Structure formats: structure tokens, C-alpha cells
């Protein structure tokens, strides 16, 4: 005599309920696809979603100088973004660490120990073709609109400005005997902008977009532009000088007027 197997009614009900719940969730998810609503999204952490924050180059009454961008507080300890282990090349990470540590005060302040501006780019910054290309890119992106690609103050915006935009060929920006002509001062202007005697900002700073090293590249490129105006063909290497001579237009010889017949006919 065999004994028939009977299912557990409680277990059967649980299985049916689970299946119905899964079908309901799937149907609800499909039904919501593509729907639009004017209701605000649910905020599970409103303190994080709506926390007050400052935007770059914005103003605030919280600080005495009215600026939102701040220098690191006294005692701030820099650290790296990656743990360097093994034998892999870490050039990029090491460069980032150098920018965080800022071990060389000259390269990251543009000033000497006594607070005066550096006359020249510090020795810790390697000025080579790569840095000049970085400087050219930064200048063309952030400076050329006002100062022009040649640095003569004739940019598209500069021509329409309410007052003349400075030209970097002005002796005040080329003579290192003057504060305004020192590399450290120009570096500071690239990063922090220019303010007049009343504290009104005349030029914005680009520290949010240009790092300290990139700003030195912009200064180096400015010096290259200035040198291009004062150099002569004798300063160019012989091979390049010959190419320039070939590309230069030849002087046109003066052409004597054709003689004419006194009676009005051609000779």
C-alpha cells in the first residue's frame, strides 16, 4: 500500500505570494519607464543634497575679503592620492604628489624668502619644449581672448573692452628691474588675477584651471613672445634662418614707366 504525498498548504501560499510580488514589481518598473513628473525627486539625504557650497570666483560676505576661494588653513598637511608600491612607473602620481606637498616655496608662491617677486622662473621648474607647449595651450585658452594670440592686447574681447587691455610688449612687463616685469609677478597674475588700489578685480585669476607648473609655462611662453619681437634673423640657427629667407618675399624692383610717343602713340 503506497502513501500519497500531500503538499504543505502554508508553503504553497508563500510561493504564490512571492511570485505575485515579483510580477507586481516587474510590472511597476516597466510601467515607470519613460514617465515624466513635475514632482521633486525623493531626497534620502537632504543635508548632503542641499548643503551650502561656494563656486569658483564667487563672492561672499562670510570672509572679510569677500572671496570664496581660500588658501589652505595654517597647519594643513598635504598627502598623496595614491600609495606608490612596486616597480611600476609612477611619474604622474609623483608629479601630483609634488603639487600637493609644495616643497619648493619659490615654485608655489612666486616670491623670494623676503617676500619680493622672483625675477626669473625658479630652477626647480624645468623650462623645456614640453613646458612651452603647455604654456602656449594655457595662454591660447585663457589669455588670448583679451590679450590676443600675440600678447599685444588686441584680442577679440580686448578690442571691445571698456579700457585698453595691456600689451605684454609694454616695457613694464618686460623689464625685470620692475615688479610688474618679474616672472614671479606675472605668475601670480595668471593664478590670482589683478586688483586695483580700491580692491576691484580688473582681471580674473585662473588658479581653478591652471596649476602652478602650468602657470610657469604661461610665463615662459610670454617671454618667448616678447623675445620674438626683439630678436633678429642673426639669432635664428643657420638652417632655420635659410628657410625663413626663402619664405620671405623678395623685394620688388622699381619698374620705369614706358616711353610714349609725343603724338600720343606708343613708342
PAFITOR-295168 format. One record per residue (C-alpha): residue number from 1; y, z negated, x negated; chain. Coordinates in steps of 0.25 Angstrom, whole numbers. Layout:
  nr    yy    zz    xx kette
 NUM     Y     Z     X     A
...
//
This chain:
  nr    yy    zz    xx kette
   1     0     0     0     A
   2    13     4    -6     A
   3    26    -3    -4     A
   4    39     5    -1     A
   5    51     3   -10     A
   6    64    -1    -2     A
   7    78     1    -8     A
   8    87   -11    -9     A
   9    98    -9     2     A
  10   109   -16    -6     A
  11   107    -7   -18     A
  12   107     5    -9     A
  13   120     1    -3     A
  14   126    -1   -17     A
  15   122    12   -21     A
  16   128    19    -9     A
  17   141    11   -11     A
  18   142    15   -25     A
  19   140    30   -22     A
  20   151    29   -11     A
  21   161    23   -20     A
  22   158    33   -31     A
  23   160    44   -21     A
  24   173    38   -16     A
  25   179    36   -30     A
  26   176    50   -34     A
  27   182    56   -21     A
  28   194    47   -23     A
  29   196    52   -37     A
  30   195    67   -33     A
  31   204    65   -21     A
  32   215    60   -30     A
  33   215    71   -40     A
  34   228    79   -39     A
  35   234    70   -29     A
  36   249    66   -31     A
  37   256    54   -27     A
  38   270    48   -27     A
  39   265    34   -29     A
  40   267    28   -43     A
  41   255    26   -51     A
  42   248    13   -52     A
  43   253     4   -63     A
  44   242    -5   -68     A
  45   250   -10   -80     A
  46   265    -8   -75     A
  47   270   -17   -87     A
  48   265    -6   -96     A
  49   269     6   -88     A
  50   283     1   -85     A
  51   286    -6   -98     A
  52   301    -4  -103     A
  53   302     5  -115     A
  54   312    12  -124     A
  55   313    26  -126     A
  56   317    32  -140     A
  57   332    33  -142     A
  58   335    26  -129     A
  59   346    15  -127     A
  60   344     1  -123     A
  61   353   -11  -120     A
  62   342   -21  -125     A
  63   345   -19  -140     A
  64   359   -21  -146     A
  65   360    -7  -152     A
  66   356     0  -139     A
  67   344     7  -145     A
  68   330     7  -140     A
  69   323    12  -154     A
  70   321     0  -163     A
  71   317    -3  -177     A
  72   305   -11  -179     A
  73   308   -26  -178     A
  74   308   -35  -190     A
  75   294   -38  -195     A
  76   287   -26  -189     A
  77   274   -24  -197     A
  78   270    -9  -197     A
  79   256    -5  -197     A
  80   247     8  -197     A
  81   242    16  -186     A
  82   228    18  -192     A
  83   218    10  -200     A
  84   216    18  -213     A
  85   202    17  -218     A
  86   192    27  -225     A
  87   195    39  -233     A
  88   202    48  -223     A
  89   215    54  -225     A
  90   226    45  -219     A
  91   239    52  -223     A
  92   244    52  -209     A
  93   241    37  -206     A
  94   246    33  -219     A
  95   259    40  -216     A
  96   260    33  -203     A
  97   258    20  -210     A
  98   269    23  -219     A
  99   278    25  -208     A
 100   274    12  -201     A
 101   275     4  -214     A
 102   288    10  -218     A
 103   286     4  -232     A
 104   297    12  -238     A
 105   311     7  -233     A
 106   318    19  -239     A
 107   310    29  -231     A
 108   311    22  -218     A
 109   325    17  -218     A
 110   332    28  -226     A
 111   340    17  -233     A
 112   340    10  -247     A
 113   338    -5  -249     A
 114   352    -7  -248     A
 115   353     0  -234     A
 116   360    13  -239     A
 117   355    26  -235     A
 118   345    33  -244     A
 119   351    45  -252     A
 120   338    52  -252     A
 121   325    53  -246     A
 122   316    41  -251     A
 123   306    44  -262     A
 124   295    39  -253     A
 125   297    51  -243     A
 126   291    64  -249     A
 127   300    76  -247     A
 128   292    88  -247     A
 129   290   101  -239     A
 130   282    93  -228     A
 131   293    83  -226     A
 132   303    94  -226     A
 133   295   101  -215     A
 134   295    88  -207     A
 135   310    86  -209     A
 136   312   101  -204     A
 137   304    99  -192     A
 138   311    86  -188     A
 139   325    92  -191     A
 140   322   104  -183     A
 141   316    96  -171     A
 142   327    84  -170     A
 143   339    88  -178     A
 144   341   103  -177     A
 145   345   103  -162     A
 146   358    97  -166     A
 147   360    99  -181     A
 148   354   113  -182     A
 149   342   118  -189     A
 150   350   120  -201     A
 151   356   106  -200     A
 152   370   111  -198     A
 153   373   105  -185     A
 154   372   118  -177     A
 155   360   114  -169     A
 156   359   119  -154     A
 157   363   105  -149     A
 158   373   102  -161     A
 159   381   114  -157     A
 160   383   109  -143     A
 161   385    94  -147     A
 162   398    87  -144     A
 163   401    85  -158     A
 164   397    93  -171     A
 165   383    89  -176     A
 166   383    86  -191     A
 167   378    96  -201     A
 168   369    91  -212     A
 169   377   100  -221     A
 170   389    91  -220     A
 171   391    84  -233     A
 172   390    70  -227     A
 173   375    73  -224     A
 174   372    80  -237     A
 175   379    71  -247     A
 176   370    59  -251     A
 177   382    51  -256     A
 178   386    49  -241     A
 179   378    40  -232     A
 180   377    52  -222     A
 181   371    61  -233     A
 182   360    51  -237     A
 183   345    54  -234     A
 184   343    41  -228     A
 185   355    42  -218     A
 186   350    56  -213     A
 187   336    50  -212     A
 188   342    39  -203     A
 189   350    48  -195     A
 190   337    56  -192     A
 191   330    44  -187     A
 192   341    36  -181     A
 193   352    45  -177     A
 194   367    44  -179     A
 195   376    34  -173     A
 196   392    34  -173     A
 197   401    22  -176     A
 198   400    18  -162     A
 199   385    18  -161     A
 200   384    30  -153     A
 201   372    39  -157     A
 202   376    53  -161     A
 203   362    57  -165     A
 204   349    52  -160     A
 205   338    47  -170     A
 206   324    53  -171     A
 207   316    41  -176     A
 208   308    43  -164     A
 209   303    57  -168     A
 210   305    57  -183     A
 211   298    48  -193     A
 212   305    42  -205     A
 213   298    52  -214     A
 214   301    64  -205     A
 215   316    59  -205     A
 216   316    60  -220     A
 217   310    74  -218     A
 218   322    78  -210     A
 219   331    73  -220     A
 220   324    81  -231     A
 221   325    93  -222     A
 222   340    90  -220     A
 223   342    90  -235     A
 224   335   103  -236     A
 225   344   109  -226     A
 226   356   104  -234     A
 227   351   110  -247     A
 228   348   123  -241     A
 229   364   124  -239     A
 230   367   121  -253     A
 231   356   128  -261     A
 232   358   141  -267     A
 233   348   152  -270     A
 234   346   147  -284     A
 235   340   134  -278     A
 236   329   142  -272     A
 237   316   145  -280     A
 238   316   159  -286     A
 239   305   164  -277     A
 240   311   160  -264     A
 241   325   164  -269     A
 242   320   178  -272     A
 243   314   178  -257     A
 244   328   174  -252     A
 245   335   184  -260     A
 246   326   195  -254     A
 247   329   190  -240     A
 248   344   189  -242     A
 249   351   201  -236     A
 250   357   210  -247     A
 251   372   211  -248     A
 252   377   224  -241     A
 253   385   233  -250     A
 254   398   238  -244     A
 255   398   252  -239     A
 256   410   260  -241     A
 257   416   268  -229     A
 258   412   282  -228     A
 259   423   292  -233     A
 260   429   301  -222     A
 261   436   314  -221     A
 262   451   313  -220     A
 263   450   322  -208     A
 264   441   312  -201     A
 265   427   319  -204     A
 266   416   312  -212     A
 267   416   315  -227     A
//
